[in-house]
Amino acid sequence: METNQFNNVISINPEIRFGKPCITGTRIAVSDVLQWLASGMTKEEIIEDFPEVTIESIHAVLAFAAKRDSM
């Protein structure tokens, strides 16, 4: 995934989750997905628990976090 492609999957809206970056169309924050992965959940487990999350959106979360960290 190109680093700018996450812009279609990750959005920031001050009205949703206090402006935290979220998966577009959900209230699932980038930090939520990162915490689930850090706690040991697999991508498949996340998708099973939260069907609105896709492999593409998980990859976008990781790309977003990596890009943000390098700024």
Phi and psi in degrees as a GROMACS rama.xvg file:
@    title "Ramachandran Plot"
@    xaxis  label "Phi"
@    yaxis  label "Psi"
@TYPE xy
-65.7027  149.914  GLU-2
-63.1595  -27.0857  THR-3
-86.8194  -7.6189  ASN-4
-71.6314  -20.9094  GLN-5
-68.5161  -14.2557  PHE-6
-61.0874  -26.5376  ASN-7
-80.6182  -16.9741  ASN-8
-109.565  -28.8537  VAL-9
-110.924  132.066  ILE-10
-135.039  156.593  SER-11
-123.487  119.746  ILE-12
-133.052  119.882  ASN-13
-59.0642  -18.1666  PRO-14
-84.8276  -10.8064  GLU-15
-119.265  123.533  ILE-16
50.7099  39.1276  ARG-17
58.695  29.747  PHE-18
84.0687  10.4035  GLY-19
-68.7414  145.976  LYS-20
-62.0688  130.056  PRO-21
-130.993  160.795  CYS-22
-68.0904  125.024  ILE-23
-54.2031  134.019  THR-24
84.0015  3.6191  GLY-25
-133.319  176.05  THR-26
-107.272  18.4242  ARG-27
-86.8375  115.152  ILE-28
-80.7776  152.936  ALA-29
-53.2677  -43.4914  VAL-30
-63.4161  -32.1764  SER-31
-60.4804  -50.842  ASP-32
-63.1274  -42.4117  VAL-33
-62.5946  -39.698  LEU-34
-66.9581  -39.7416  GLN-35
-63.0978  -44.136  TRP-36
-64.4212  -42.184  LEU-37
-64.7274  -28.5802  ALA-38
-81.3229  -5.39109  SER-39
107.97  -1.70732  GLY-40
-66.3962  142.018  MET-41
-84.7341  163.779  THR-42
-57.7565  -40.2139  LYS-43
-64.4998  -39.8486  GLU-44
-65.6147  -40.2226  GLU-45
-62.3163  -46.5459  ILE-46
-64.1621  -37.0678  ILE-47
-65.8625  -42.0081  GLU-48
-76.1733  -29.8285  ASP-49
-132.891  83.1363  PHE-50
-59.2715  -19.4311  PRO-51
-74.7074  -12.8334  GLU-52
-87.8089  136.835  VAL-53
-119.953  168.062  THR-54
-57.4876  -42.6429  ILE-55
-58.6595  -43.3111  GLU-56
-69.4683  -34.2748  SER-57
-64.997  -43.1343  ILE-58
-63.738  -37.3272  HIS-59
-64.6808  -40.3583  ALA-60
-59.0319  -46.44  VAL-61
-65.1846  -42.2882  LEU-62
-64.96  -41.4335  ALA-63
-61.059  -47.1949  PHE-64
-64.6376  -40.7103  ALA-65
-65.3868  -43.19  ALA-66
-64.8484  -43.332  LYS-67
-64.8193  -36.7293  ARG-68
-69.1694  -29.5844  ASP-69
-85.1084  -1.7975  SER-70
